[in-house]
Amino acid sequence: MAILSSKGWTSTRISTIASRVFFFVIFLQIPLFKVPCRSGMCTTPIHVTSSQLIASDIIPVPVVKTLLFPGAVVHGLVKNLTIPSWNNLVDIYNLTSVKDAPVALDLKRLEVLAGSYFCVAGALIGILKPGRMSMFGTLLIVWGLVKEGILARPANTDPTQSIYVYPTMLLALVCAFASVKYDIKKAMRKPAPRPTAKPLQSSSKSKLK
C-alpha cells in the first residue's frame, strides 16, 4: 500500500509541475511554430487566438491585451531590455488590420486555430485543476501542422510564408501529456468478484415432498 500511495503522490506532483510549466510556455509566448495567420505569421497559440478574437469581436480588446501582455513583457526585456506600452500591444502584434484579412487563413488551418484555443484555456484551467484540455489542444496543433506541412504538400516555396515547428513544441507536447493525472491505484485495483446466486435448500426439499 505504501508503494501505491507513493506512486499516486508522484503522479499528482508530476501532473502539477507539468501543468505549471505548460502555463509558462503558453503565456510567456515561447515560440512553438510558425504559421501564416490573419496578423501575418503567428508563432504561439496566444498569437493565433488573439488575432482571431480581435477579428471576430468575440471579447473586448482589453481582455486580449491581458493575454498578450506577459509574453510581450518577456520578449521586450529579452530583446531590448524594455517593457512595451499597454497601448501599443495591438501594433506590436500587428493586430490592427486583422479584420480586413481573408477568413480563408483561419478556415485553412482549423486544427491549429482550435488547438490554440484549447491550449490557452487548458493552460489557465490547468493551474487550478490539471486536465486533458492541454493535451487535446497540443495534439490538434501538431496534427494541423503535420497535415499542412507534409500531407498537403503546399506549392508555396516562399521561405517567409513557410511553416516551421520549433523544438520547443516537443517540450509543450511532453508537458501536455504529463499534466494528465493518472490514477495508478484505480488501474491496478482488481475488480470485486460478483456474488453467485445459490438455490435455497429448503425450497428444493419442499418441492420433493
C-alpha positions in Angstrom: 0.0 0.0 0.0 2.9 2.3 0.7 4.2 1.8 -2.8 0.9 2.6 -4.3 0.4 5.7 -2.2 3.9 7.0 -3.2 3.2 6.3 -6.8 -0.1 8.2 -6.6 1.6 11.1 -4.9 4.4 11.2 -7.5 1.8 11.1 -10.3 -0.1 14.1 -8.7 3.1 16.1 -8.3 4.3 15.4 -11.9 0.9 16.5 -13.2 1.0 19.7 -11.2 4.5 20.6 -12.2 3.8 19.8 -15.9 0.7 22.0 -15.8 2.7 24.9 -14.4 5.5 24.5 -17.0 2.8 24.3 -19.8 1.2 27.5 -18.4 4.5 29.4 -18.6 5.3 28.1 -22.1 1.9 29.3 -23.3 1.6 32.7 -21.5 5.2 33.7 -21.8 4.7 33.1 -25.6 7.7 30.8 -26.2 7.7 30.2 -30.0 6.3 26.8 -30.8 5.6 27.0 -34.5 5.4 29.4 -37.4 2.2 29.5 -39.5 0.5 32.2 -41.6 -2.4 33.8 -39.8 -4.5 37.0 -40.1 -1.9 39.1 -38.4 0.9 37.8 -40.7 3.0 35.0 -39.1 2.0 33.6 -35.8 4.4 31.7 -33.6 2.4 31.0 -30.4 -1.1 29.7 -29.6 -1.9 33.0 -27.9 -1.0 34.9 -31.0 -3.3 32.7 -33.1 -6.1 33.1 -30.6 -5.7 36.8 -30.2 -5.8 37.5 -33.9 -9.0 35.5 -34.3 -10.6 37.0 -31.2 -10.0 40.6 -32.4 -11.0 39.8 -35.9 -14.3 38.3 -34.8 -15.0 40.8 -31.9 -15.9 37.9 -29.6 -14.4 39.5 -26.5 -13.2 43.1 -25.8 -9.7 44.2 -26.9 -8.5 44.9 -23.3 -9.1 41.2 -22.4 -7.0 40.2 -25.5 -4.3 42.6 -24.3 -4.3 40.9 -20.9 -3.4 37.6 -22.6 -0.7 39.2 -24.7 1.0 41.4 -22.1 3.0 38.8 -20.1 4.7 37.4 -23.2 5.2 40.9 -24.6 7.0 42.0 -21.4 9.3 38.9 -21.6 10.1 39.5 -25.2 10.7 43.2 -24.7 13.1 42.5 -21.8 15.0 39.8 -23.8 15.3 41.8 -27.0 15.6 45.5 -25.9 15.6 45.4 -22.1 12.4 47.5 -22.3 8.8 46.9 -21.2 6.3 47.5 -24.1 3.5 50.0 -23.6 0.0 48.7 -22.9 -1.4 50.9 -25.6 1.0 49.6 -28.3 0.3 45.9 -27.8 -2.1 45.7 -30.8 0.5 47.4 -33.0 3.4 45.2 -31.7 1.5 42.0 -32.7 0.2 43.5 -36.0 -3.4 43.1 -35.0 -4.7 46.5 -36.3 -5.8 45.2 -39.6 -6.8 41.6 -38.8 -10.5 42.3 -39.6 -9.6 43.1 -43.2 -7.6 39.8 -43.6 -9.3 37.0 -45.5 -11.2 34.5 -43.4 -9.7 31.7 -45.5 -6.5 31.9 -43.5 -8.3 30.6 -40.4 -10.5 28.1 -42.3 -7.5 26.6 -43.9 -5.9 25.8 -40.5 -8.9 25.0 -38.3 -6.9 22.4 -36.4 -4.2 24.9 -35.4 -6.9 27.5 -34.5 -9.0 25.1 -32.4 -5.8 23.6 -30.8 -4.6 27.1 -29.9 -7.9 27.8 -28.1 -7.7 24.5 -26.2 -4.1 25.2 -25.3 -4.8 28.7 -23.9 -7.9 27.5 -22.0 -6.1 24.4 -20.8 -3.1 26.3 -19.5 -5.5 28.6 -17.5 -7.6 25.7 -16.1 -4.6 23.5 -15.5 -3.2 25.9 -12.9 -6.3 25.1 -10.7 -7.0 21.6 -11.8 -4.8 19.7 -14.3 -6.8 18.0 -17.1 -6.8 16.8 -20.7 -7.6 20.0 -22.4 -4.0 21.0 -22.9 -3.2 17.6 -24.3 -6.1 17.7 -26.8 -5.1 21.2 -27.9 -1.4 20.3 -28.4 -2.3 17.2 -30.4 -4.7 19.3 -32.6 -1.9 21.8 -33.3 0.6 19.0 -34.1 -1.9 17.3 -36.5 -2.7 20.6 -38.2 1.0 21.4 -38.7 1.7 17.8 -40.0 -1.3 17.9 -42.4 -0.3 21.3 -43.7 3.4 20.8 -43.9 3.6 17.2 -45.1 0.3 15.7 -46.2 -0.9 18.7 -48.1 2.4 19.4 -49.8 1.9 23.1 -50.2 3.1 24.7 -53.5 4.2 27.9 -51.9 8.0 28.0 -51.8 8.3 31.4 -50.2 10.5 31.0 -47.1 8.8 33.9 -45.4 5.4 32.0 -45.6 6.7 28.6 -44.8 5.5 26.5 -41.9 8.0 25.7 -39.2 7.9 23.6 -36.0 10.4 24.7 -33.3 12.0 22.2 -30.9 10.1 23.8 -28.1 7.0 22.1 -29.5 8.3 18.9 -28.1 8.5 20.4 -24.6 4.9 21.6 -24.8 3.8 18.1 -26.0 5.6 16.4 -23.1 4.2 18.8 -20.6 0.7 18.4 -22.0 0.8 14.6 -21.7 2.4 14.8 -18.3 -0.2 17.2 -17.0 -2.9 14.4 -17.3 -3.2 12.8 -13.9 -3.4 9.0 -13.9 -4.9 7.1 -11.0 -2.5 4.2 -10.6 -4.4 2.8 -7.7 -7.6 2.6 -9.8 -5.7 1.0 -12.7 -4.1 -1.7 -10.5 -7.2 -2.4 -8.4 -8.7 -5.8 -9.1 -12.5 -5.8 -9.7 -14.5 -7.3 -6.9 -15.9 -10.8 -7.5 -19.6 -10.9 -8.3 -21.7 -13.0 -5.9 -23.3 -16.0 -7.5 -26.9 -16.9 -6.6 -27.4 -20.3 -4.9 -30.8 -22.1 -4.8 -32.3 -22.4 -1.3 -32.2 -25.9 0.1 -35.5 -25.5 2.0 -37.4 -24.7 -1.1 -36.0 -27.7 -3.0 -36.9 -30.1 -0.2 -40.4 -28.8 0.0 -40.9 -29.5 -3.8 -39.7 -33.1 -3.3 -42.4 -33.7 -0.6 
